[in-house]
């Protein structure tokens, strides 16, 4: 493929960016940071996410969705990363993907239209905290139609209407009313994190669930997180370049100093390559390419490393103001640090890259 979006995908990208620029900017993000006791789901934003079809992007048309591909969802994820957008968009999208991939006809018919419209909020627990992104890392144990386990760092479980939980034999739907849920303070306040304890909680198995589909869901999640990370990385770099064009030291813009120019040029190259990797990974799943698993791990590893570098440079090259609570740079640093470890960190994905290459 060419490393460019279609006209329709560019229109989607422009629509998301325009909404965030006009309706949900950094002041609204700061409001969440200043009020960590809220549920982390701005009502107007969530309404727009449903009305604009950003939850319906992967839902088939027969279930009131738009029926597009993972690359279209990646466009949204990238814009959300650049805007450090809060809310359970990713969790709800992944619940929909689990139902679409592994659910029965009845489960799809019942749940997908409501997920697409934003009537249901979703959360997923697909891995034990820190485990390698494979089905072996399932966090729950199934027995007789019930699930048990302690699920750590589940995003937005406290506001979810539906949980998808992975066990050793597949994926399950769980009503949060049957779980004990506690909330934890997060370094990145664009998210709300919960611990979910299941003690023989009733659960409905997604009828067609298999380890292969569990892995597919994990890889799709990793690709979406990779695109969020490259959105963060590009925004951090762009803001830093603009700032250093006007920040003056020793009578000259600091961006004119050779050491800074060279470092920012290297970061630009890294961000560009990470963007290409994340774009191709999403495209590879849309065409069911033979190397899609390899592409997912390359994208996640590259995006995690690059976002860490770019946001670190943002702090450093903004000088003293970059270290303050009042500046927006810490929004990007904290979000990238959280996502760096989500669905496998760079080291785990590089190990998987090596394994896939050796197996091939």
C-alpha positions in Angstrom: 0.0 0.0 0.0 1.0 3.6 -0.3 1.6 5.3 3.0 -1.4 7.7 2.7 -5.0 7.7 3.7 -7.9 7.6 1.3 -10.0 10.7 0.7 -12.7 9.2 3.0 -10.2 8.5 5.7 -8.8 12.0 5.5 -12.3 13.4 5.8 -12.8 11.3 8.9 -9.5 12.5 10.3 -10.4 16.1 9.6 -13.9 15.7 11.3 -12.4 14.2 14.5 -9.6 16.9 14.6 -12.1 19.7 14.0 -14.5 18.5 16.7 -11.6 18.3 19.2 -10.2 21.6 18.2 -13.6 23.4 18.5 -15.3 21.5 21.3 -12.8 19.5 23.4 -9.4 21.1 23.7 -6.6 21.2 26.3 -8.7 23.3 28.7 -11.2 20.5 28.9 -8.5 18.0 29.5 -7.1 20.2 32.2 -10.5 20.3 33.9 -10.3 16.5 34.2 -6.8 16.8 35.7 -8.0 19.3 38.2 -11.0 17.1 39.2 -9.8 13.5 39.5 -12.9 12.5 41.5 -15.1 12.6 38.5 -16.0 9.6 36.4 -13.7 10.8 33.6 -16.4 10.7 30.9 -17.4 14.2 29.8 -21.1 13.9 28.8 -20.9 16.1 25.8 -17.8 14.4 24.5 -19.3 10.9 24.9 -22.5 12.0 23.2 -20.5 13.3 20.2 -18.5 10.0 20.1 -21.8 8.2 19.6 -23.5 10.6 17.3 -20.4 11.0 15.0 -20.2 7.3 14.5 -16.7 6.9 16.1 -18.0 3.9 18.1 -19.7 2.4 15.0 -16.7 2.4 12.8 -16.0 -1.4 13.1 -19.5 -2.5 13.6 -21.1 -4.2 10.5 -23.8 -2.3 8.7 -26.3 -5.0 9.4 -25.9 -4.2 13.1 -26.3 -0.4 12.6 -22.7 0.3 12.2 -20.6 1.8 9.5 -18.7 -1.3 8.6 -15.2 0.2 8.0 -11.8 -1.2 8.8 -9.2 -1.1 11.5 -7.3 1.6 9.6 -10.3 3.9 9.9 -10.5 3.2 13.7 -6.7 3.9 13.8 -7.3 7.3 12.3 -9.6 8.1 15.3 -7.2 6.6 17.8 -4.4 8.8 16.4 -6.5 12.0 16.7 -7.5 11.0 20.2 -3.8 10.6 21.2 -2.9 14.0 19.8 -5.7 15.5 21.8 -5.1 13.4 24.9 -8.8 12.6 24.8 -10.4 10.8 27.8 -13.2 8.3 28.0 -14.0 4.7 27.3 -13.8 4.9 23.5 -11.1 2.2 23.2 -12.7 -0.2 25.7 -16.1 0.1 24.2 -14.7 -0.4 20.7 -12.8 -3.5 21.9 -16.0 -4.9 23.5 -17.6 -4.5 20.1 -14.7 -6.2 18.4 -14.9 -9.1 20.8 -18.6 -9.6 20.2 -18.2 -9.2 16.4 -15.3 -11.7 16.2 -16.4 -14.3 18.7 -20.0 -13.7 19.6 -23.0 -15.7 18.4 -25.6 -14.2 16.0 -27.9 -13.5 19.0 -25.1 -11.8 20.9 -24.2 -9.7 18.0 -27.8 -8.7 17.3 -28.4 -7.8 20.9 -25.2 -5.9 21.7 -23.6 -4.4 18.6 -26.2 -1.7 17.8 -26.2 -0.4 21.4 -22.4 -0.4 21.5 -22.3 1.4 18.2 -24.7 4.1 19.4 -22.8 4.7 22.7 -25.8 3.4 24.6 -23.5 0.9 26.3 -20.0 1.7 27.7 -17.6 -1.1 27.6 -14.4 -2.2 29.4 -12.0 -5.1 28.7 -9.7 -7.2 30.8 -7.7 -9.3 28.4 -4.3 -9.7 30.1 -2.8 -10.0 33.5 -1.0 -6.9 34.4 2.5 -7.0 32.9 2.1 -10.3 31.1 3.1 -11.0 27.5 0.3 -10.2 25.0 -0.8 -13.7 24.4 -3.9 -15.8 25.4 -1.7 -17.4 28.1 -1.9 -14.1 30.0 -5.7 -14.3 30.5 -6.5 -12.8 33.9 -9.6 -14.8 35.0 -10.4 -18.5 35.7 -13.6 -20.0 34.4 -15.6 -22.7 36.1 -19.2 -23.8 35.5 -20.3 -20.6 33.8 -18.7 -18.3 36.3 -15.5 -16.3 36.4 -13.1 -15.6 39.3 -10.0 -13.5 39.4 -8.5 -10.1 40.4 -8.3 -7.9 37.3 -5.9 -5.0 37.7 -5.9 -1.6 36.0 -9.1 -2.1 34.0 -9.9 1.2 32.3 -13.3 2.7 33.0 -14.7 -0.5 34.6 -16.4 1.8 37.1 -18.7 3.3 34.4 -18.9 0.3 32.2 -22.3 -1.4 31.4 -20.5 -4.5 30.0 -17.2 -6.2 30.6 -15.3 -8.5 28.3 -13.0 -10.7 30.3 -10.5 -13.3 29.1 -10.2 -16.7 30.8 -8.1 -19.7 30.0 -10.8 -21.1 27.7 -12.0 -18.0 25.9 -13.7 -14.6 26.2 -16.7 -13.9 28.4 -19.3 -11.2 28.9 -19.7 -10.1 32.5 -22.2 -7.7 34.0 -20.2 -5.2 36.2 -23.0 -5.5 38.8 -21.6 -9.0 39.7 -18.1 -7.6 40.4 -16.5 -5.7 43.2 -14.9 -2.6 41.6 -12.5 -0.2 43.3 -11.0 3.0 41.8 -7.4 4.0 41.9 -5.7 7.3 41.4 -3.9 7.4 38.0 -0.8 9.3 37.1 -2.5 10.0 33.7 -5.7 11.6 34.6 -7.1 11.3 31.1 -8.2 7.8 32.2 -9.9 6.2 35.2 -8.4 2.9 36.4 -10.2 0.2 38.4 -9.5 -3.1 40.1 -12.2 -5.6 39.3 -12.6 -8.6 41.6 -14.7 -11.5 40.3 -15.8 -14.2 42.8 -17.7 -16.9 40.9 -19.4 -14.1 38.9 -22.0 -15.2 36.3 -20.6 -14.9 32.8 -21.7 -15.6 29.3 -19.1 -17.1 27.1 -18.8 -15.6 23.6 -19.9 -18.6 21.7 -17.2 -18.7 19.0 -14.4 -17.7 21.2 -11.0 -19.4 20.7 -7.4 -18.7 21.6 -6.9 -17.6 18.0 -9.6 -15.0 18.3 -8.3 -13.9 21.7 -4.9 -13.3 20.1 -6.6 -11.4 17.2 -8.3 -9.1 19.7 -5.1 -8.5 21.6 -3.3 -7.6 18.4 -6.0 -5.3 17.2 -5.9 -3.6 20.6 -2.1 -3.2 20.3 -2.5 -1.6 16.9 -5.0 0.9 18.2 -2.8 1.8 21.1 0.2 2.2 18.8 -1.8 4.7 16.7 -2.7 6.6 19.9 1.0 6.7 20.8 2.1 8.0 17.4 -0.6 10.7 17.7 0.9 11.7 21.0 4.5 11.6 19.5 3.7 13.8 16.5 1.8 16.4 18.6 4.6 16.5 21.2 7.2 17.0 18.4 5.2 19.6 16.6 4.5 21.7 19.7 8.2 21.5 20.6 9.3 22.7 17.2 6.9 25.6 17.3 8.0 26.6 20.8 11.7 26.5 20.0 11.2 28.7 17.0 10.2 31.5 19.3 12.0 30.8 22.6 15.1 33.0 22.6 18.3 32.3 24.5 21.6 34.2 24.0 19.8 36.4 21.5 18.8 33.6 19.2 15.8 31.2 18.9 16.9 27.9 20.7 15.6 26.0 17.7 18.5 27.5 15.7 21.1 25.7 17.8 22.7 22.8 16.0 22.4 20.2 18.8 18.7 20.9 19.2 18.1 20.9 15.4 19.8 17.6 15.0 18.0 15.9 17.9 14.6 17.2 16.7 15.3 16.0 13.2 16.2 12.5 14.5 12.9 12.5 16.4 11.0 13.6 13.3 12.4 10.6 11.4 11.5 8.2 14.3 8.0 9.6 14.5 7.5 9.3 10.7 8.7 5.7 10.7 6.4 4.9 13.7 3.5 6.4 11.9 4.2 4.3 8.8 4.5 1.1 11.0 1.2 1.9 12.8 -0.6 2.6 9.5 0.6 -0.5 7.9 -0.3 -2.7 10.9 -3.9 -1.5 10.8 -4.0 -2.0 7.0 -2.5 -5.5 7.4 -5.5 -6.6 9.6 -7.9 -5.1 7.1 -6.6 -7.3 4.3 -5.8 -10.2 6.6 -2.1 -10.1 5.5 0.1 -13.1 6.4 2.4 -10.7 8.4 -0.3 -9.0 10.4 0.9 -10.3 13.8 4.5 -9.2 13.0 3.2 -5.8 11.9 1.3 -5.4 15.1 4.3 -6.0 17.3 6.6 -3.8 15.1 4.0 -1.0 15.4 3.6 -1.3 19.1 7.3 -1.5 19.9 8.2 1.4 17.6 5.4 3.6 18.8 6.1 3.0 22.5 9.8 3.9 22.1 9.1 6.9 19.9 6.4 8.4 22.1 8.7 8.1 25.1 11.5 9.9 23.2 9.2 12.6 21.8 7.4 13.5 25.0 10.7 13.4 26.9 12.2 15.9 24.5 9.0 18.0 24.8 9.6 18.4 28.5 13.3 19.1 28.0 13.1 21.5 25.1 10.4 23.6 26.7 12.9 24.5 29.4 11.7 25.3 32.9 8.1 25.9 31.8 7.9 22.3 30.6 8.3 20.9 34.1 5.3 22.8 35.5 1.8 21.7 36.3 0.5 24.7 34.4 2.0 23.6 31.1 0.3 21.0 28.9 3.4 18.9 28.2 2.9 16.6 31.1 -0.5 15.5 29.6 1.4 13.9 26.7 4.2 12.4 28.8 1.9 10.7 31.3 -0.5 9.4 28.6 2.4 7.9 26.6 3.9 6.3 29.7 0.6 4.6 30.5 0.1 3.4 27.0 3.7 2.3 26.6 2.9 -0.8 28.7 -0.6 -1.5 27.5 -1.1 -4.7 25.5 2.6 -5.5 25.8 5.6 -3.2 26.2 8.3 -2.7 23.6 10.6 -5.4 25.0 7.8 -8.0 25.0 6.9 -7.1 21.4 10.5 -7.2 20.3 10.7 -10.7 21.8 7.6 -11.7 19.8 9.1 -10.1 16.6 12.1 -12.4 17.1 10.0 -15.4 17.7 7.8 -14.8 14.7 10.9 -14.2 12.5 12.5 -17.4 13.7 9.3 -19.4 13.2 9.0 -18.1 9.7 
